[in-house]
Amino acid sequence: MISRAAQTMGGRRTLIVASLAAVVSLGSVLLAMSPAVAHHGWPGFKTDQLIYIAGTVSSDGVWGNPHSQFEVTLDRSLPAETPDLTIPEQLQDPEDSVRVEAAGSYKGPHKKLDIIIAPPPWSARWGLGRALKIGERFQAVGYINRSDDRLFRPVVFWYGDDNVPVNQVLGDALPVRAPLPK
């Protein structure tokens, strides 16, 4: 027969082992999710500065939920700020459109950026009802990711030779109305 003290000690040991296993499991899940968590939500991006990019789609990418993602090879030279492009209806409030139009061009070190956009149902609702094609023209205004400076998330983008505008914010306002560039 096992003494009461031994039973209590064994129970504590079992509880400690189970608790440690739960912590390790939770940590593993969080680590596995970290790339996904890093790109979801605007707080993961440098929302204090809108940036303009332009180039061509250079990968088939992934089209689906929770976001679509593809690569863009940037133009060799970009204008100082966003060229004259049609702003989607949702972002035509002067508080937003003036910021989109004044966005400075990308000056980072990369020749290619990974672009992350809304999933197909949302993008279709806003004007993009298909996957973009390799070689297709792509322009955007958005933000660089805080932890991965190769990841770009537009608030608006334009695609094709006709520069079709596509809103990428839920609702009708920028997620953050950052100060205007000086």
C-alpha positions as CSV (number, residue, x, y, z in Angstrom):
1,M,0.0,0.0,0.0
2,I,1.3,3.5,-0.9
3,S,1.4,6.0,1.9
4,R,-0.7,9.2,1.7
5,A,2.4,11.3,1.5
6,A,3.7,9.3,-1.5
7,Q,0.2,9.6,-3.2
8,T,0.2,13.4,-2.7
9,M,3.8,13.7,-4.0
10,G,2.9,11.6,-7.0
11,G,-0.2,13.7,-7.7
12,R,1.9,16.9,-7.5
13,R,4.5,15.4,-9.9
14,T,1.7,14.4,-12.3
15,L,0.2,17.9,-12.1
16,I,3.6,19.6,-12.7
17,V,4.4,17.3,-15.7
18,A,0.9,17.9,-17.2
19,S,1.3,21.7,-16.7
20,L,4.7,21.7,-18.3
21,A,3.4,19.7,-21.2
22,A,0.6,22.2,-21.7
23,V,3.0,25.1,-21.6
24,V,5.3,23.4,-24.2
25,S,2.3,22.6,-26.4
26,L,1.0,26.1,-26.3
27,G,4.5,27.5,-27.0
28,S,4.7,25.2,-30.0
29,V,1.4,26.3,-31.4
30,L,2.3,30.0,-30.9
31,L,5.7,29.4,-32.6
32,A,4.0,27.6,-35.5
33,M,1.5,30.5,-35.9
34,S,4.1,33.3,-35.6
35,P,4.4,34.0,-39.4
36,A,0.6,34.2,-39.7
37,V,0.3,36.3,-36.6
38,A,3.0,38.6,-37.9
39,H,1.1,39.6,-41.0
40,H,-2.5,39.7,-39.6
41,G,-3.7,43.1,-38.5
42,W,-2.4,46.5,-39.2
43,P,-0.4,46.8,-35.9
44,G,2.1,44.4,-37.4
45,F,2.9,47.1,-40.0
46,K,4.7,50.5,-39.9
47,T,1.4,52.4,-40.2
48,D,3.1,55.8,-39.4
49,Q,4.3,56.0,-43.1
50,L,2.4,55.1,-46.3
51,I,4.6,54.0,-49.1
52,Y,4.1,53.8,-52.8
53,I,5.4,50.8,-54.8
54,A,5.2,49.8,-58.5
55,G,6.3,46.8,-60.5
56,T,5.2,43.5,-62.0
57,V,3.8,40.4,-60.4
58,S,6.6,37.9,-60.4
59,S,5.1,34.8,-58.7
60,D,1.9,32.8,-58.9
61,G,1.5,33.3,-55.2
62,V,-1.2,31.9,-53.0
63,W,-4.8,32.9,-53.6
64,G,-7.1,32.2,-50.7
65,N,-7.8,32.6,-47.1
66,P,-6.9,34.1,-44.7
67,H,-5.0,36.3,-47.2
68,S,-3.6,36.1,-50.7
69,Q,0.1,36.6,-51.1
70,F,2.4,37.0,-54.1
71,E,5.7,38.6,-55.1
72,V,6.2,41.8,-57.0
73,T,9.5,42.8,-58.7
74,L,9.8,46.6,-58.3
75,D,10.4,49.1,-61.0
76,R,14.0,50.3,-61.2
77,S,13.0,53.9,-60.7
78,L,10.0,55.1,-58.9
79,P,8.5,58.6,-58.9
80,A,8.9,60.7,-55.7
81,E,5.3,60.1,-54.7
82,T,2.2,58.3,-55.8
83,P,1.3,59.1,-59.4
84,D,-2.1,60.4,-60.3
85,L,-4.3,57.3,-60.0
86,T,-8.0,56.8,-59.3
87,I,-8.7,56.4,-55.6
88,P,-11.3,53.8,-54.7
89,E,-14.6,55.3,-53.6
90,Q,-14.1,54.0,-50.1
91,L,-10.9,56.1,-49.6
92,Q,-12.0,59.3,-51.3
93,D,-12.4,61.1,-48.0
94,P,-9.9,64.0,-48.2
95,E,-8.4,62.7,-44.9
96,D,-7.5,59.5,-46.7
97,S,-7.0,60.4,-50.4
98,V,-4.5,63.2,-49.7
99,R,-2.4,60.7,-47.7
100,V,-2.6,58.1,-50.4
101,E,-1.6,60.6,-53.1
102,A,1.2,62.0,-51.0
103,A,2.8,58.6,-50.1
104,G,6.5,58.6,-50.8
105,S,8.0,55.9,-53.0
106,Y,9.7,52.8,-51.6
107,K,13.4,53.5,-50.9
108,G,14.2,50.2,-49.2
109,P,17.0,47.7,-50.1
110,H,14.8,45.0,-51.8
111,K,14.2,44.6,-55.5
112,K,11.2,42.3,-54.8
113,L,8.6,42.5,-52.1
114,D,6.1,39.9,-50.9
115,I,2.6,41.4,-51.1
116,I,-0.2,40.4,-48.8
117,I,-3.8,41.3,-49.8
118,A,-7.3,40.5,-48.7
119,P,-8.7,37.1,-49.5
120,P,-10.4,36.6,-52.9
121,P,-14.0,37.2,-51.6
122,W,-13.1,40.6,-50.2
123,S,-10.8,41.6,-53.1
124,A,-13.6,40.5,-55.6
125,R,-16.0,42.7,-53.8
126,W,-13.6,45.6,-54.3
127,G,-12.6,45.0,-57.9
128,L,-10.3,42.1,-58.3
129,G,-12.2,38.9,-59.2
130,R,-9.3,36.7,-60.1
131,A,-5.7,35.9,-59.3
132,L,-3.1,38.3,-60.7
133,K,-0.9,37.0,-63.5
134,I,2.9,36.9,-63.7
135,G,4.1,39.9,-65.6
136,E,0.9,42.0,-64.8
137,R,1.4,45.6,-63.7
138,F,0.9,46.2,-60.0
139,Q,1.0,49.5,-58.1
140,A,0.1,50.0,-54.4
141,V,0.1,52.3,-51.5
142,G,0.5,50.6,-48.1
143,Y,2.8,49.7,-45.3
144,I,6.0,47.7,-44.7
145,N,5.9,45.0,-42.0
146,R,7.6,45.8,-38.7
147,S,9.4,42.5,-38.4
148,D,9.9,41.5,-42.1
149,D,10.8,44.5,-44.3
150,R,10.2,42.3,-47.4
151,L,6.5,42.1,-46.6
152,F,4.1,44.8,-47.9
153,R,0.4,45.2,-47.2
154,P,-1.5,47.7,-49.4
155,V,-4.4,49.9,-48.2
156,V,-5.1,50.3,-52.0
157,F,-3.6,48.8,-55.1
158,W,-4.0,49.2,-58.9
159,Y,-3.5,46.4,-61.3
160,G,-3.2,45.9,-65.1
161,D,-2.7,48.4,-67.9
162,D,-5.9,50.1,-66.9
163,N,-4.8,50.7,-63.3
164,V,-8.0,49.2,-61.9
165,P,-8.2,50.4,-58.2
166,V,-8.9,48.0,-55.4
167,N,-9.6,49.0,-51.8
168,Q,-7.9,46.9,-49.1
169,V,-9.2,48.3,-45.9
170,L,-12.4,47.2,-44.2
171,G,-14.8,50.1,-44.2
172,D,-14.1,53.5,-45.6
173,A,-11.1,54.9,-43.8
174,L,-7.4,54.2,-43.5
175,P,-6.6,52.0,-40.5
176,V,-4.4,54.9,-39.2
177,R,-4.3,58.4,-40.5
178,A,-0.6,59.0,-40.2
179,P,0.9,62.4,-40.5
180,L,1.3,63.7,-44.0
181,P,4.9,63.5,-45.4
182,K,6.9,66.7,-45.2
